[in-house]
Amino acid sequence: MSYRNKPKQTQSSAAAKAGFSSRSARRIDAGQHNTSKLPRQYATRKDPLNGLFEQHVVPLLEKEPSLQPITLFEKLEEIAPGQLERSQLRTLQRRIKTWRVIHGPEQDVIFRQKHTPGAMGISDYTWANELNITLAGNTFKHKLYHYRLVFSGWTYVEVVLGGESFESLSSGLQNAFWQSGGVPLTHRTDSLSAAFKNHTEAEVLTERYTKLCTHYGVKATRNNKGVAHENGAIEGPNGHLKRKIEQQLLLRDSRDFTDLKQYRDFINVIPVI
């Protein structure tokens, strides 16, 4: 087209200088010339896996889809010694990823959770034994009650003696409400019946918990059993909380506390650090 734009340049002479026919020039000027290329229907280079993927890897994946690429690569090295280089592991990884998308087992559809301010608070219990806390030199095995406002990430933590009882839940939840200065629209947990083996007792706990939430005007909700991603707003922060406590213990240079009160005072300031 640069030739065509020059002064006194005819269509035919511009086409000749550009190396194509006058007919093509007319189509270009009329906007009828399609320069797009059709997608290739053929491979441009030799298969780096030499057909081993279809012959050996696919049958293994169909039998056991959870096999990892490195495992399958090592298997191919046994089947075809000397035919593969270590750099071809990346090629195999891409092939397996594509195969799983097209032919692999169906995956659960997870809808991204969107949180709004003040909409949800969530509670969970987490073991803190790995912190190796001692009281007056004696091992102190315990859990932490962890409450979190999902949108803001505001956190309240309380040391729990014993199991995940209604008493510990009630104490922790009410203290969290008072510390935060308000209540969310809903409160979610997956551990209400975790401390009970008897189904009747679990029903009683649920009734007491529901009454507690009703008293504060909070809607009580639970995660679906066995659906881990629904509790992601608290499970990840549980680990973050304990790492934060661990760091403060390292700065303190001691994991021994005089008594439970001293340890609780230490824990109480962790969320605001």
C-alpha positions in Angstrom: 0.0 0.0 0.0 3.0 2.4 0.5 3.5 2.4 -3.3 -0.2 3.1 -4.0 0.0 6.2 -1.7 2.8 7.9 -3.7 1.7 10.8 -6.0 0.9 9.9 -9.6 1.2 6.2 -8.9 -1.3 4.1 -10.8 -2.9 1.0 -9.4 -1.2 -1.3 -11.9 2.3 0.2 -11.4 1.9 0.1 -7.6 0.9 -3.6 -7.8 3.8 -4.4 -10.1 6.3 -2.8 -7.7 4.7 -4.6 -4.7 4.9 -7.9 -6.4 1.3 -8.9 -6.9 -1.3 -8.8 -9.7 -3.5 -5.9 -10.8 -6.5 -8.1 -9.9 -5.3 -8.4 -6.3 -4.7 -4.6 -6.3 -8.3 -4.0 -7.3 -9.5 -6.3 -4.5 -7.4 -4.5 -2.0 -8.7 -1.1 -3.1 -12.2 -2.4 -2.9 -11.7 -3.8 0.6 -12.4 -7.4 -0.6 -8.9 -8.9 -0.1 -8.7 -11.2 2.9 -5.2 -11.4 4.2 -5.9 -13.7 7.1 -4.4 -17.2 7.1 -6.3 -20.3 7.7 -5.2 -22.2 10.9 -2.7 -25.0 10.2 -4.1 -28.5 10.2 -0.7 -30.1 10.4 2.2 -30.3 12.8 5.2 -28.0 12.0 7.7 -30.2 13.7 8.3 -33.8 14.7 6.5 -35.0 17.9 9.2 -34.7 20.6 7.7 -37.7 22.4 7.8 -39.9 19.3 4.3 -41.1 19.8 5.0 -42.4 23.3 2.3 -40.2 24.8 -0.6 -41.8 22.9 0.8 -45.3 23.1 1.8 -45.5 26.7 0.8 -42.4 28.7 -2.8 -42.1 27.7 -3.7 -45.7 28.8 -2.0 -45.2 32.1 -3.9 -41.9 32.7 -7.2 -43.5 31.7 -6.5 -46.2 34.3 -5.2 -43.8 37.0 -5.8 -40.1 36.3 -3.9 -39.0 39.4 -0.5 -40.2 38.2 2.0 -37.3 38.2 4.0 -36.2 35.2 7.4 -37.0 36.8 6.1 -40.5 37.5 5.0 -41.0 34.0 8.2 -39.5 32.6 10.3 -42.0 34.6 8.0 -44.8 33.3 8.6 -43.7 29.7 12.4 -43.7 30.4 12.0 -47.4 31.4 9.9 -48.2 28.3 12.0 -46.3 25.8 15.5 -46.0 27.2 17.7 -43.4 25.5 14.8 -41.8 23.5 14.0 -39.0 25.9 15.8 -36.0 27.3 15.1 -34.4 30.6 14.1 -31.2 28.9 11.1 -33.1 27.4 9.5 -33.3 30.9 7.9 -29.9 30.3 6.4 -31.1 27.0 5.0 -34.1 28.8 3.6 -31.9 31.6 1.8 -29.7 29.0 0.4 -32.8 27.2 -0.9 -34.3 30.4 -2.5 -30.9 31.5 -4.3 -30.7 28.1 -5.4 -34.3 28.3 -6.9 -33.9 31.8 -8.9 -30.8 30.7 -10.4 -32.7 27.7 -10.6 -36.3 29.0 -9.9 -36.2 32.7 -12.5 -36.6 35.5 -15.0 -33.8 36.0 -14.0 -31.2 38.5 -16.2 -29.6 41.1 -17.4 -26.1 40.0 -16.4 -23.6 42.7 -18.1 -20.2 42.6 -15.9 -17.4 43.9 -17.2 -16.1 47.2 -17.8 -12.4 47.2 -17.9 -10.8 50.7 -19.3 -7.4 51.7 -18.6 -5.3 54.8 -20.4 -6.5 57.9 -22.0 -9.4 56.1 -20.3 -12.4 57.8 -18.3 -13.4 60.8 -16.8 -16.9 60.9 -15.6 -19.0 63.8 -13.3 -22.0 64.1 -11.1 -23.9 66.5 -7.5 -24.7 65.9 -5.0 -26.8 67.9 -2.1 -24.8 69.2 0.0 -27.7 70.6 2.7 -27.1 68.0 3.5 -23.8 69.7 4.9 -25.9 72.6 3.6 -23.6 75.3 4.3 -24.4 79.0 2.7 -23.0 82.1 5.2 -22.9 85.1 7.2 -25.5 83.2 4.3 -27.9 82.5 3.1 -28.8 79.0 -0.1 -26.9 78.1 -2.1 -28.6 75.4 -4.9 -26.4 74.2 -6.9 -25.0 71.3 -7.6 -21.4 70.2 -11.0 -20.1 69.4 -10.6 -17.9 66.3 -13.3 -15.4 65.2 -12.8 -13.4 62.0 -14.8 -10.8 60.1 -14.5 -12.1 56.6 -14.4 -8.8 54.7 -12.1 -6.7 56.9 -10.0 -9.6 58.3 -10.6 -8.2 61.9 -9.7 -11.0 64.3 -10.4 -12.1 67.8 -8.6 -15.0 69.5 -9.3 -16.8 72.8 -7.5 -19.6 74.6 -9.8 -22.6 75.0 -9.5 -25.2 77.7 -11.1 -28.6 76.9 -13.1 -29.3 73.8 -15.2 -27.3 71.4 -18.1 -26.9 73.8 -21.0 -24.6 73.6 -19.6 -22.7 76.6 -16.3 -22.0 74.8 -18.2 -21.0 71.7 -20.6 -18.8 73.5 -17.8 -17.1 75.5 -15.6 -16.6 72.4 -18.4 -15.4 70.2 -19.8 -12.9 72.7 -16.4 -11.5 73.6 -15.7 -11.1 69.8 -18.9 -9.2 69.3 -18.1 -6.8 72.2 -14.5 -6.3 71.1 -15.5 -5.6 67.5 -18.3 -3.2 68.6 -21.0 -4.9 66.6 -22.4 -8.1 65.1 -22.4 -9.3 61.5 -25.5 -10.2 59.5 -24.5 -13.9 59.6 -22.2 -16.1 61.6 -20.8 -19.3 60.1 -19.0 -22.3 61.6 -18.3 -25.9 60.7 -17.5 -27.1 64.2 -20.6 -26.8 66.2 -21.0 -30.5 66.8 -17.3 -31.4 66.7 -17.1 -32.0 70.4 -20.0 -34.5 70.5 -20.4 -38.0 69.4 -24.0 -38.3 70.4 -26.5 -37.1 67.8 -29.0 -36.0 70.4 -26.4 -33.8 72.2 -25.4 -32.3 68.8 -29.1 -31.3 68.3 -29.2 -29.7 71.8 -26.0 -27.7 71.0 -27.5 -26.5 67.7 -30.6 -25.3 69.6 -28.6 -23.4 72.2 -26.4 -21.9 69.5 -29.4 -20.8 67.4 -30.9 -19.1 70.5 -27.6 -17.3 71.1 -27.5 -16.0 67.6 -31.2 -15.0 67.7 -30.5 -13.0 70.9 -27.9 -11.0 69.0 -29.9 -10.8 65.8 -27.4 -12.9 63.8 -28.4 -15.5 61.3 -26.6 -18.8 62.1 -25.2 -20.7 59.2 -23.0 -23.8 58.7 -20.6 -24.9 56.0 -21.7 -27.9 53.9 -20.1 -31.0 55.4 -17.0 -32.1 53.5 -16.8 -29.0 51.4 -13.5 -27.5 52.5 -13.3 -24.5 50.3 -16.4 -23.0 52.0 -14.4 -22.4 55.1 -11.4 -20.9 53.3 -12.0 -17.5 54.9 -10.9 -19.0 58.3 -8.7 -22.1 57.5 -6.0 -20.1 55.8 -6.0 -17.3 58.5 -5.7 -20.1 61.2 -2.3 -20.9 59.9 -1.4 -17.2 59.6 -2.4 -16.6 63.2 -0.3 -19.4 64.5 2.7 -18.2 62.5 2.2 -14.7 64.0 2.1 -16.2 67.5 5.2 -18.2 66.7 7.1 -15.1 65.6 6.1 -13.3 68.8 7.2 -16.2 70.9 10.6 -16.1 69.2 10.9 -12.4 70.1 9.9 -13.2 73.6 12.6 -15.8 73.8 10.6 -18.1 76.0 7.5 -20.3 75.6 7.0 -20.7 79.3 4.4 -18.5 81.1 3.9 -18.1 84.8 0.2 -19.0 84.7 -2.8 -19.1 82.3 -3.6 -15.4 82.9 -0.1 -14.4 81.7 -0.5 -16.5 78.6 -4.0 -15.2 77.8 -2.7 -11.6 78.2 0.0 -12.5 75.7 -2.5 -14.0 73.2 -4.9 -11.1 73.6 -2.5 -8.6 72.0 -1.5 -10.9 69.0 -4.4 -9.9 66.6 -3.5 -6.2 66.9 0.2 -6.6 66.3 
